[in-house]
Amino acid sequence: MRFSNKTVVMTGGATGIGAATAMAFAREGAAVVIGDWNEEAAHVARAIAEAGGRATFHKADVRDPASHADLVALSLDTYGSLDMAFNNAGVLPPPLPLHEVPPENLDLIFDVDIKGVFYAMQAQIRHFLRVGGGAIVNTASVAGLVADPNMSHYVAAKHAVVGLTKAAAVEYSARGIRINAIAPGFIATPMTQAWLDSEDFKAAFFAHNVSGRAGAPEEVAGTVLHLCSDAASFCNGALFVIDGGQTAH
Ligand SMILES: NC(=O)c1ccc[n+]([C@@H]2O[C@H](COP(=O)([O-])OP(=O)(O)OC[C@H]3O[C@@H](n4cnc5c(N)ncnc54)[C@H](O)[C@@H]3O)[C@@H](O)[C@H]2O)c1
């Protein structure tokens, strides 16, 4: 029970990596405040409560700065503290060659995947400065490290998450706030389901992936919890790759 008496606020907890991480935090004693625009996240909070844990869902769109202030306030009002944050919500508009990406798709991915993380950190850091510290983990991607064809919008946004994480860590390290990012590889979630349904894609992709399989969301959660824990007290401004060896190859 690494997180008894601690509270984590997180975005994108309805499905996939976020849902698995919410449950993992709760199993380790944390109170979990989940912000998501998908009300499926209410089921995740209910499942946590039914298992004896503490969780609250709040319908929130990460593109709205006010939603992050609401989530921080909800954490304090409901559980009396806020110690950790996991900024995980993300979208992946259809992969397209760069010259065919419509402006609205570019806006959506930048608004959610990078501006959503920026606004979240603003609200969380204001609180962490008041209480003397905290830990933040942002979800980037291996697309924040390397590029695949037809993913220019996603690659640009996730590289920006990595840069933002470093910039924020440098600014707030002396004030007791640690800020890291994770880079999951290919993880089986609703975001990747269409690819997982394609035998042709899987044969081509996994032939060049040393693990030969997709990761499970639970295999990402462990790193998030570690980075929020005291065991990671010297981890700051870094990107942690969880890709089964994909980018090592
Ligand atoms: N699945 C992968 O292979 C993979 C790999 C690398 C990084 N990621 C990243 O992991 C994160 C989680 O993705 P996932 O794979 O679990 O997919 P997912 O689709 O299951 O989860 C995305 C979550 O973000 C929420 N969300 C999206 N837009 C939102 C908004 N505007 N406001 C509030 N919530 C919003 C969704 O409702 C959902 O709960 C994303 O940032 C994604 O880019 C995924």
The ligand as a Tripos MOL2 file, in Angstrom:
@<TRIPOS>MOLECULE
LIG
   44    48     1     0     0
SMALL
NO_CHARGES

@<TRIPOS>ATOM
      1 N1         -2.4880    2.5290  -26.8930 N.am      1 LIG1
      2 C1         -1.2550    2.8150  -27.3010 C.2       1 LIG1
      3 O1         -0.6270    2.0390  -28.0270 O.2       1 LIG1
      4 C2         -0.5860    4.0860  -26.8460 C.ar      1 LIG1
      5 C3          0.7790    4.2160  -27.0820 C.ar      1 LIG1
      6 C4          1.4250    5.3690  -26.6810 C.ar      1 LIG1
      7 C5          0.7260    6.3740  -26.0260 C.ar      1 LIG1
      8 N2         -0.6070    6.2290  -25.8190 N.ar      1 LIG1
      9 C6         -1.2870    7.3280  -25.1210 C.3       1 LIG1
     10 O2         -1.8760    6.8120  -23.9480 O.3       1 LIG1
     11 C7         -2.9580    7.6540  -23.5520 C.3       1 LIG1
     12 C8         -4.1610    6.7810  -23.2610 C.3       1 LIG1
     13 O3         -4.5720    6.1740  -24.4790 O.3       1 LIG1
     14 P1         -5.1710    4.7070  -24.5600 P.3       1 LIG1
     15 O4         -4.3450    3.9450  -25.5020 O.co2     1 LIG1
     16 O5         -5.4200    4.1730  -23.2050 O.co2     1 LIG1
     17 O6         -6.5170    5.0160  -25.3600 O.3       1 LIG1
     18 P2         -8.0150    5.2040  -24.8890 P.3       1 LIG1
     19 O7         -8.7130    5.7360  -26.0750 O.co2     1 LIG1
     20 O8         -8.4860    3.9760  -24.2300 O.co2     1 LIG1
     21 O9         -7.9120    6.3330  -23.7500 O.3       1 LIG1
     22 C9         -7.9320    7.6960  -24.0180 C.3       1 LIG1
     23 C10        -8.7050    8.3520  -22.9010 C.3       1 LIG1
     24 O10        -8.6470    9.7730  -23.0450 O.3       1 LIG1
     25 C11        -9.9780   10.2800  -22.8900 C.3       1 LIG1
     26 N3        -10.0920   11.5630  -23.5770 N.ar      1 LIG1
     27 C12        -9.8430   11.8240  -24.8760 C.ar      1 LIG1
     28 N4        -10.0760   13.1150  -25.1430 N.ar      1 LIG1
     29 C13       -10.4770   13.6940  -23.9820 C.ar      1 LIG1
     30 C14       -10.8700   15.0020  -23.6270 C.ar      1 LIG1
     31 N5        -10.9110   16.0020  -24.5160 N.pl3     1 LIG1
     32 N6        -11.2010   15.2490  -22.3410 N.ar      1 LIG1
     33 C15       -11.1880   14.2600  -21.4330 C.ar      1 LIG1
     34 N7        -10.8310   12.9830  -21.7140 N.ar      1 LIG1
     35 C16       -10.4810   12.7020  -22.9790 C.ar      1 LIG1
     36 C17       -10.8610    9.1860  -23.4760 C.3       1 LIG1
     37 O11       -12.2050    9.3120  -23.1020 O.3       1 LIG1
     38 C18       -10.1740    7.9510  -22.9100 C.3       1 LIG1
     39 O12       -10.6000    7.6800  -21.5890 O.3       1 LIG1
     40 C19        -3.1560    8.6460  -24.7020 C.3       1 LIG1
     41 O13        -2.5250    9.8800  -24.3620 O.3       1 LIG1
     42 C20        -2.4230    7.9930  -25.8570 C.3       1 LIG1
     43 O14        -1.9850    8.9310  -26.8100 O.3       1 LIG1
     44 C21        -1.2850    5.1170  -26.2120 C.ar      1 LIG1
@<TRIPOS>BOND
     1     1     2 1
     2     2     3 2
     3     2     4 1
     4     4     5 ar
     5     4    44 ar
     6     5     6 ar
     7     6     7 ar
     8     7     8 ar
     9     8     9 1
    10     8    44 ar
    11     9    10 1
    12     9    42 1
    13    10    11 1
    14    11    12 1
    15    11    40 1
    16    12    13 1
    17    13    14 1
    18    14    15 2
    19    14    16 1
    20    14    17 1
    21    17    18 1
    22    18    19 2
    23    18    20 1
    24    18    21 1
    25    21    22 1
    26    22    23 1
    27    23    24 1
    28    23    38 1
    29    24    25 1
    30    25    26 1
    31    25    36 1
    32    26    27 ar
    33    26    35 ar
    34    27    28 ar
    35    28    29 ar
    36    29    30 ar
    37    29    35 ar
    38    30    31 1
    39    30    32 ar
    40    32    33 ar
    41    33    34 ar
    42    34    35 ar
    43    36    37 1
    44    36    38 1
    45    38    39 1
    46    40    41 1
    47    40    42 1
    48    42    43 1
@<TRIPOS>SUBSTRUCTURE
     1 LIG1         1 GROUP 0 **** ****
